[in-house]
Amino acid sequence: MTNSPIKHAPNLPSLPPPPPPPTTTTDHQLRSPKSNRGLRKLQSAHQLSANYAAQNAPSLISQQRQQQQQRNTSSSHPQAPPQIPTIPTLISHHRTRSNSDALLPSALNNPVSTKKTLVPRKAVVVHDPREELEAMARQGPQGDVLKELAQLRHLILCEGLFADSDGMSQLRIYIWLILLNAPAISTDSYLDLIQRGASPAYSKIRNDTFRTLATNPLFKRRVSEASLIRLLNAIAWKLHDAKIEKSGDATRVNAANEHGSPELQHASPVIKHAQGPSTTTATDGSEAGGTEPGIYVQGMNVLCAPFLYAARSEAEAFIAFHVFITRECPGYVRGAMDGVHKGLALVDKCLAIVDPKLSTYLQSKHMKAELYAFASVLTMCACTPPLPEVLQLWDFLFAYGPHLNILCICAQLISMRETLLTSPRWERAPVLKWPESVLTRSVCSPTKLLRSFPPLQAKPIIDLTVSNLRKIPADIYEELVHHAE
């Protein structure tokens, strides 16, 4: 095997390859696209190297070599740790920032948000009593029911319900239904009671309806006699059904269908306090006596009138009136009207407490409340015009209790105090066509004054009632609360 001269040849330096033969190009020869790209790469590489060298910054490879040399020398001569070289940043050419939105030096130290912060203004709460009452009537209580009711009563006492000159208010009947806690009723139930025809007390009702507030043009213009007859007749059927249910008699006169005459949702307090057998029949009407509940008594027509005047439908007036006479004042519609007589006795008691002088004067004239206050007690002052003032007074009575009507009557007497105390005791008047020596003695002057009370002024009466309420002892007030049961 022969030795190759290449293996045994000495290590000779490698010679560069011979340069390629020069190529000559002529103008008519065209360069290829590959050669053009190569030339552009070389030109860009030379340009970058020239720019980098112009910055007098070493390359990354040279920096690594310098770090390696420094490590070798530091092993023999300890020196401070070398500084980390900073990588040069490329210069970017951007549009200079305008001075209009440039930050000031002070803003750089204390950066502040450039967004506009809206400072919330304090909400101005407008306490409009009308809006609050309307919100309560439409939306109901938003929180505690008792607290909302207390606020409603306070608004009625301080501000009152907004009404026009005729006393009409869109919210009044709904506020009354809320204060009376009246249940909802369908119109069909009321119509079924009407379709049953004449009630056992129909004749008595017809004898009273035509003279209900006969001298009041506002009532006559808005409420017809037919509407009053329908409502009282439906109430009579309702009370008649309650009597039949109480007695346990399954036989009914002209019974309603399955939708008419629904069961009473709340037992009437009259049934609880009824004692002894009934001394009347169902047809006794306004002449009923005894302690059993009657189906109609004289004066219910006047007591029903404000409900029809204020309500927007007969069904609303029906349920409000029924709840009122069965829960608030059942003793007023009882056959013997024992609640009314208890109220008259309380008028004398309360007047002796709040105004002893006036009470003594009236007692000396034998003027008891039975002689002048019977209608005011029975009708809750509805017999005293004008009707808009009666409605305003009823707002107060429904808010704080109908038992305060006794103190309202005392307030009316106190408003007449000076006139009553300064009136002459007797008056003489000659009788025409009689001998001059024959003189008749007229009635006592206080009797003439109290025969018809002066026009009602609700606001002063309410203020005086609230003031006199503090003078009433606890035991007398307890009688006031329970006298109409």
C-alpha positions as CSV (number, residue, x, y, z in Angstrom):
1,M,0.0,0.0,0.0
2,T,1.5,3.2,-1.1
3,N,1.6,6.2,1.2
4,S,-0.5,9.1,0.1
5,P,1.5,12.3,-0.2
6,I,-1.5,14.2,1.2
7,K,-1.4,12.3,4.5
8,H,2.4,12.7,5.1
9,A,2.6,16.3,3.7
10,P,3.5,18.9,6.3
11,N,0.9,21.3,7.6
12,L,0.9,23.9,5.0
13,P,-1.1,27.0,5.3
14,S,-4.3,26.9,3.3
15,L,-4.2,29.0,0.3
16,P,-7.1,31.0,-0.7
17,P,-8.9,29.9,-3.7
18,P,-8.0,31.6,-6.9
19,P,-10.1,34.6,-7.8
20,P,-12.8,34.1,-10.3
21,P,-12.0,35.3,-13.8
22,P,-13.2,38.7,-14.4
23,T,-16.4,38.9,-16.2
24,T,-17.1,41.7,-18.5
25,T,-20.6,42.9,-19.0
26,T,-21.8,44.9,-21.9
27,D,-24.7,47.3,-22.0
28,H,-26.8,45.0,-24.0
29,Q,-26.5,42.2,-21.3
30,L,-29.2,42.3,-18.5
31,R,-28.6,41.3,-14.9
32,S,-30.6,38.5,-13.4
33,P,-33.0,39.1,-10.4
34,K,-30.8,36.9,-8.2
35,S,-27.7,38.9,-8.8
36,N,-29.6,42.2,-8.0
37,R,-30.7,40.9,-4.7
38,G,-27.2,39.9,-3.8
39,L,-25.8,43.3,-4.6
40,R,-28.6,45.0,-2.4
41,K,-27.7,42.7,0.6
42,L,-24.0,43.6,0.3
43,Q,-24.8,47.3,0.1
44,S,-27.1,47.2,3.1
45,A,-24.6,45.3,5.1
46,H,-21.8,47.8,4.4
47,Q,-24.1,50.6,5.2
48,L,-25.1,49.2,8.6
49,S,-21.5,48.5,9.5
50,A,-20.5,52.0,8.6
51,N,-23.3,53.5,10.7
52,Y,-22.5,51.3,13.6
53,A,-18.8,52.1,13.5
54,A,-19.7,55.8,13.4
55,Q,-21.3,55.5,16.8
56,N,-17.9,54.3,18.3
57,A,-19.6,51.4,20.1
58,P,-18.0,48.0,20.2
59,S,-19.9,45.0,18.8
60,L,-21.4,42.3,21.0
61,I,-18.6,39.8,20.2
62,S,-15.9,42.3,21.2
63,Q,-17.7,43.1,24.4
64,Q,-17.8,39.3,25.3
65,R,-14.0,39.1,24.6
66,Q,-13.3,42.1,26.8
67,Q,-15.3,40.5,29.7
68,Q,-13.4,37.2,29.3
69,Q,-10.1,39.1,29.6
70,Q,-11.2,41.0,32.6
71,R,-12.2,37.7,34.4
72,N,-8.7,36.3,33.7
73,T,-6.9,39.3,35.1
74,S,-9.2,39.6,38.1
75,S,-8.2,36.2,39.4
76,S,-4.7,37.5,40.1
77,H,-5.6,41.2,40.8
78,P,-8.9,41.7,42.4
79,Q,-10.7,44.7,41.1
80,A,-14.1,46.2,41.3
81,P,-16.9,44.3,39.5
82,P,-17.1,45.5,36.0
83,Q,-19.9,47.6,34.9
84,I,-22.7,46.1,32.9
85,P,-22.4,47.4,29.4
86,T,-25.3,49.3,28.1
87,I,-26.8,48.2,24.9
88,P,-27.2,51.1,22.6
89,T,-30.7,51.9,21.6
90,L,-31.5,52.5,18.0
91,I,-32.5,56.1,17.2
92,S,-36.2,56.2,16.1
93,H,-37.3,59.1,14.0
94,H,-40.8,60.2,15.1
95,R,-42.7,63.4,14.9
96,T,-41.9,65.7,17.8
97,R,-44.7,66.2,20.3
98,S,-46.5,69.5,20.1
99,N,-46.2,71.9,23.0
100,S,-49.9,72.2,23.4
101,D,-50.4,68.8,25.0
102,A,-46.9,68.3,26.5
103,L,-46.6,67.8,30.2
104,L,-44.9,70.5,32.2
105,P,-42.0,69.5,34.5
106,S,-44.1,70.1,37.6
107,A,-46.7,67.7,36.1
108,L,-44.1,65.0,35.7
109,N,-43.2,65.1,39.4
110,N,-46.8,65.2,40.5
111,P,-48.8,63.3,37.9
112,V,-52.5,64.3,37.9
113,S,-55.2,62.6,36.0
114,T,-56.2,64.6,33.0
115,K,-59.7,63.2,33.0
116,K,-62.4,65.6,34.1
117,T,-63.9,64.4,37.3
118,L,-67.6,65.3,37.8
119,V,-68.2,66.4,41.3
120,P,-71.6,65.0,42.3
121,R,-74.0,67.7,43.4
122,K,-76.1,67.3,46.5
123,A,-79.5,66.0,45.5
124,V,-82.1,68.5,46.2
125,V,-85.0,66.6,47.7
126,V,-88.3,68.4,47.2
127,H,-90.8,67.3,49.8
128,D,-94.0,67.9,47.9
129,P,-97.0,66.5,50.0
130,R,-99.0,65.9,46.9
131,E,-96.4,63.8,45.3
132,E,-95.8,61.8,48.5
133,L,-99.5,61.1,49.0
134,E,-99.9,60.1,45.3
135,A,-96.8,57.8,45.6
136,M,-98.3,56.1,48.7
137,A,-101.7,55.7,47.1
138,R,-100.3,54.3,43.8
139,Q,-97.2,52.3,44.9
140,G,-98.2,51.3,48.4
141,P,-95.8,51.1,51.4
142,Q,-92.1,50.8,50.4
143,G,-90.9,49.7,53.8
144,D,-92.4,49.4,57.2
145,V,-96.2,49.5,56.9
146,L,-96.7,51.1,60.3
147,K,-94.1,53.7,59.6
148,E,-95.7,54.5,56.2
149,L,-99.1,54.8,57.8
150,A,-97.8,57.1,60.5
151,Q,-96.3,59.3,57.8
152,L,-99.6,59.3,55.9
153,R,-101.5,60.4,58.9
154,H,-99.0,63.1,59.6
155,L,-99.3,64.4,56.1
156,I,-103.1,64.5,56.3
157,L,-102.9,66.4,59.6
158,C,-100.3,68.9,58.6
159,E,-100.9,69.4,54.8
160,G,-104.3,67.8,54.1
161,L,-105.4,66.3,50.8
162,F,-105.4,68.6,47.8
163,A,-108.9,69.2,46.5
164,D,-110.6,71.8,44.3
165,S,-113.2,74.3,45.4
166,D,-115.9,71.6,45.3
167,G,-114.0,69.4,47.6
168,M,-113.2,66.9,44.8
169,S,-109.9,65.0,45.0
170,Q,-108.7,62.1,42.9
171,L,-106.8,60.6,45.8
172,R,-109.4,61.0,48.6
173,I,-111.4,57.8,48.1
174,Y,-108.2,55.7,47.8
175,I,-106.7,57.3,50.9
176,W,-110.0,56.5,52.8
177,L,-109.8,52.9,51.6
178,I,-106.2,52.6,52.8
179,L,-107.0,54.1,56.2
180,L,-110.1,51.9,56.6
181,N,-108.2,48.8,55.5
182,A,-111.0,48.0,53.1
183,P,-110.7,44.7,51.2
184,A,-110.9,44.6,47.4
185,I,-114.3,43.9,45.9
186,S,-115.3,43.1,42.4
187,T,-117.9,45.1,40.7
188,D,-119.9,41.9,39.9
189,S,-120.4,41.3,43.6
190,Y,-122.0,44.7,44.0
191,L,-124.1,44.3,40.9
192,D,-125.3,40.9,42.2
193,L,-126.6,42.6,45.3
194,I,-128.5,45.2,43.2
195,Q,-130.0,42.5,41.0
196,R,-131.6,40.9,44.0
197,G,-134.2,43.6,43.9
198,A,-135.8,45.5,46.8
199,S,-134.5,44.7,50.3
200,P,-136.7,44.3,53.4
201,A,-135.8,47.9,54.3
202,Y,-136.5,49.3,50.8
203,S,-139.6,51.3,51.8
204,K,-137.7,53.0,54.7
205,I,-134.8,53.8,52.4
206,R,-137.1,55.5,49.8
207,N,-138.7,57.6,52.6
208,D,-135.2,59.1,53.5
209,T,-133.3,59.3,50.3
210,F,-135.2,62.2,48.7
211,R,-134.3,64.5,51.6
212,T,-130.6,63.6,51.9
213,L,-128.7,66.9,51.8
214,A,-131.6,68.4,49.9
215,T,-130.2,71.9,50.3
216,N,-126.7,71.1,49.1
217,P,-126.3,71.9,45.4
218,L,-122.9,70.3,45.2
219,F,-124.3,66.9,46.3
220,K,-127.4,67.1,44.2
221,R,-125.3,67.9,41.1
222,R,-123.0,65.0,41.5
223,V,-125.0,62.2,43.3
224,S,-128.4,61.2,42.1
225,E,-131.1,59.7,44.3
226,A,-131.1,56.5,42.3
227,S,-127.4,56.0,43.1
228,L,-128.1,56.6,46.8
229,I,-131.0,54.1,46.7
230,R,-129.0,51.4,45.0
231,L,-126.1,51.7,47.5
232,L,-128.3,51.7,50.6
233,N,-130.4,48.8,49.3
234,A,-127.2,46.8,48.6
235,I,-126.0,47.6,52.2
236,A,-129.3,46.4,53.5
237,W,-129.0,43.1,51.7
238,K,-125.4,42.7,53.0
239,L,-126.4,43.3,56.6
240,H,-129.5,41.0,56.1
241,D,-127.2,38.2,55.0
242,A,-125.0,38.7,58.0
243,K,-128.0,38.4,60.3
244,I,-129.2,35.2,58.6
245,E,-125.7,33.7,58.9
246,K,-125.5,34.6,62.5
247,S,-128.9,33.1,63.4
248,G,-128.0,29.9,61.4
249,D,-131.1,30.1,59.3
250,A,-130.4,28.5,55.9
251,T,-133.5,30.0,54.3
252,R,-132.9,33.3,52.6
253,V,-135.4,35.7,51.0
254,N,-134.6,36.2,47.3
255,A,-131.2,34.6,47.7
256,A,-128.4,35.6,45.3
257,N,-126.6,33.4,42.9
258,E,-123.2,31.8,43.5
259,H,-121.4,35.1,42.7
260,G,-123.7,37.4,44.6
261,S,-123.6,38.3,48.3
262,P,-120.2,36.8,49.2
263,E,-119.4,35.8,52.8
264,L,-118.3,38.6,55.1
265,Q,-114.6,38.7,55.3
266,H,-114.6,40.0,58.9
267,A,-117.2,39.4,61.5
268,S,-119.0,42.5,62.5
269,P,-118.3,43.7,66.1
270,V,-122.0,44.2,66.4
271,I,-122.5,40.4,66.5
272,K,-120.0,40.1,69.3
273,H,-121.8,42.6,71.5
274,A,-125.3,41.5,70.6
275,Q,-127.2,40.4,73.7
276,G,-130.6,38.8,74.1
277,P,-133.1,37.8,71.5
278,S,-134.0,40.2,68.7
279,T,-137.0,42.3,69.4
280,T,-137.4,43.3,65.8
281,T,-137.9,41.6,62.5
282,A,-135.9,42.0,59.3
283,T,-138.4,44.5,57.9
284,D,-138.3,46.8,60.9
285,G,-136.0,49.2,59.0
286,S,-135.3,52.5,60.6
287,E,-137.7,51.9,63.4
288,A,-135.8,48.9,64.7
289,G,-135.1,48.5,68.4
290,G,-133.2,46.2,70.6
291,T,-129.5,45.2,70.6
292,E,-129.4,43.1,67.4
293,P,-127.8,44.7,64.3
294,G,-130.4,46.3,62.1
295,I,-130.2,46.5,58.3
296,Y,-131.2,50.1,58.1
297,V,-131.6,53.0,60.6
298,Q,-132.6,56.5,60.0
299,G,-129.5,58.7,59.4
300,M,-127.6,56.1,57.3
301,N,-128.6,58.0,54.2
302,V,-126.7,61.1,55.4
303,L,-123.8,59.0,56.7
304,C,-123.5,57.4,53.2
305,A,-123.7,60.7,51.3
306,P,-120.0,61.7,51.6
307,F,-118.8,58.3,50.4
308,L,-120.8,58.6,47.2
309,Y,-119.7,62.2,46.7
310,A,-116.0,61.4,47.1
311,A,-115.9,58.0,45.3
312,R,-115.4,57.5,41.6
313,S,-117.7,54.5,41.4
314,E,-120.6,53.1,43.4
315,A,-118.6,49.9,44.1
316,E,-115.9,51.9,45.8
317,A,-118.4,53.8,47.9
318,F,-120.2,50.6,48.8
319,I,-117.1,48.8,50.2
320,A,-115.9,51.9,52.1
321,F,-119.3,52.5,53.6
322,H,-119.8,48.9,54.6
323,V,-116.4,48.6,56.3
324,F,-117.0,51.9,58.1
325,I,-120.4,50.9,59.6
326,T,-119.4,47.4,60.5
327,R,-115.9,48.0,61.9
328,E,-115.7,51.6,63.0
329,C,-119.2,52.5,64.3
330,P,-121.4,49.4,64.3
331,G,-123.2,50.8,67.4
332,Y,-124.5,53.7,65.4
333,V,-126.5,51.4,63.0
334,R,-127.7,49.1,65.7
335,G,-131.4,49.0,66.2
336,A,-131.4,50.9,69.5
337,M,-128.5,53.2,68.4
338,D,-126.8,52.6,71.8
339,G,-123.5,53.9,70.3
340,V,-125.1,57.2,69.4
341,H,-126.5,57.7,73.0
342,K,-123.1,56.8,74.5
343,G,-121.5,59.4,72.3
344,L,-124.0,62.0,73.4
345,A,-123.2,61.4,77.0
346,L,-119.5,61.7,76.2
347,V,-120.1,65.1,74.6
348,D,-121.3,66.4,77.9
349,K,-118.4,64.8,79.8
350,C,-115.7,66.0,77.4
351,L,-117.1,69.5,77.3
352,A,-117.1,69.7,81.1
353,I,-113.4,68.9,80.9
354,V,-112.2,71.1,78.2
355,D,-114.5,74.1,78.9
356,P,-116.1,73.9,82.4
357,K,-117.7,77.4,82.2
358,L,-119.5,76.7,78.9
359,S,-120.6,73.3,80.1
360,T,-122.0,74.8,83.3
361,Y,-123.9,77.4,81.4
362,L,-125.5,74.9,79.0
363,Q,-126.4,72.6,81.9
364,S,-128.1,75.5,83.7
365,K,-130.3,76.0,80.6
366,H,-131.0,72.2,80.6
367,M,-129.2,72.0,77.3
368,K,-127.8,68.5,77.1
369,A,-126.2,67.1,74.1
370,E,-129.2,64.9,73.4
371,L,-131.1,68.0,72.4
372,Y,-128.6,69.6,70.0
373,A,-125.9,67.1,69.0
374,F,-127.8,63.9,68.1
375,A,-127.5,64.5,64.3
376,S,-123.8,65.5,64.6
377,V,-122.9,62.4,66.5
378,L,-124.9,60.0,64.2
379,T,-123.7,61.5,60.9
380,M,-120.1,62.3,61.9
381,C,-120.9,66.0,61.4
382,A,-122.0,65.3,57.8
383,C,-125.2,67.2,58.5
384,T,-123.4,70.5,58.9
385,P,-122.6,72.3,55.6
386,P,-120.5,73.0,53.6
387,L,-119.7,69.5,52.2
388,P,-116.1,70.2,51.1
389,E,-115.3,71.0,54.8
390,V,-117.0,67.8,55.9
391,L,-114.7,65.8,53.6
392,Q,-111.6,67.5,55.0
393,L,-112.8,66.7,58.5
394,W,-113.4,63.1,57.6
395,D,-109.8,62.9,56.3
396,F,-108.7,63.6,59.8
397,L,-111.3,61.3,61.4
398,F,-110.3,58.3,59.2
399,A,-106.6,59.0,59.9
400,Y,-106.8,59.2,63.7
401,G,-110.1,57.5,64.5
402,P,-113.8,58.3,64.1
403,H,-114.1,58.4,67.9
404,L,-112.6,61.9,67.8
405,N,-115.8,63.2,66.3
406,I,-117.0,63.7,69.9
407,L,-114.2,66.1,70.5
408,C,-114.8,67.8,67.1
409,I,-118.4,68.5,68.3
410,C,-117.0,70.0,71.5
411,A,-114.7,72.2,69.4
412,Q,-117.7,73.5,67.4
413,L,-119.4,74.4,70.7
414,I,-116.2,76.2,71.9
415,S,-116.1,78.2,68.6
416,M,-119.6,79.4,69.5
417,R,-118.6,80.1,73.1
418,E,-118.8,83.9,73.1
419,T,-122.1,83.9,71.3
420,L,-123.6,81.4,73.6
421,L,-122.4,83.1,76.8
422,T,-123.5,86.6,75.8
423,S,-126.9,85.7,74.5
424,P,-129.9,86.9,76.5
425,R,-131.7,84.4,78.6
426,W,-135.2,85.0,77.3
427,E,-136.8,86.8,74.4
428,R,-140.4,88.0,74.3
429,A,-142.3,88.3,71.0
430,P,-145.9,89.5,70.6
431,V,-148.2,87.2,68.8
432,L,-150.0,89.0,65.9
433,K,-153.8,89.3,66.0
434,W,-153.8,88.5,69.7
435,P,-154.4,90.9,72.6
436,E,-151.4,92.9,73.5
437,S,-151.5,91.5,77.1
438,V,-151.0,88.0,75.7
439,L,-147.3,87.5,75.2
440,T,-145.6,84.3,74.5
441,R,-142.2,83.4,75.7
442,S,-139.9,82.2,73.0
443,V,-137.5,79.3,73.5
444,C,-134.2,79.8,75.2
445,S,-131.7,81.7,73.0
446,P,-129.0,79.0,73.2
447,T,-131.5,76.5,71.9
448,K,-132.1,78.7,68.8
449,L,-128.3,78.9,68.3
450,L,-127.7,75.2,68.7
451,R,-130.6,74.2,66.6
452,S,-128.3,74.5,63.6
453,F,-124.6,74.7,64.0
454,P,-122.7,77.5,62.1
455,P,-120.9,76.5,58.8
456,L,-118.2,74.0,59.4
457,Q,-114.6,75.1,59.3
458,A,-112.5,72.0,59.3
459,K,-109.0,73.3,59.9
460,P,-109.7,75.4,63.1
461,I,-111.9,72.5,64.4
462,I,-109.1,70.0,63.8
463,D,-106.5,72.2,65.5
464,L,-108.7,72.8,68.5
465,T,-109.5,69.1,68.7
466,V,-105.8,68.1,68.8
467,S,-105.2,70.8,71.5
468,N,-108.1,69.6,73.7
469,L,-107.1,65.9,73.3
470,R,-104.3,66.5,75.8
471,K,-106.8,67.4,78.5
472,I,-108.8,64.2,78.2
473,P,-108.0,61.7,81.0
474,A,-107.0,58.2,80.0
475,D,-110.3,56.6,81.3
476,I,-112.5,59.0,79.4
477,Y,-110.4,58.5,76.2
478,E,-110.9,54.8,76.6
479,E,-114.6,55.3,76.6
480,L,-114.3,57.5,73.5
481,V,-112.4,54.7,71.6
482,H,-115.0,52.0,72.5
483,H,-118.3,53.9,72.6
484,A,-119.3,53.1,69.0
485,E,-118.7,49.3,69.2
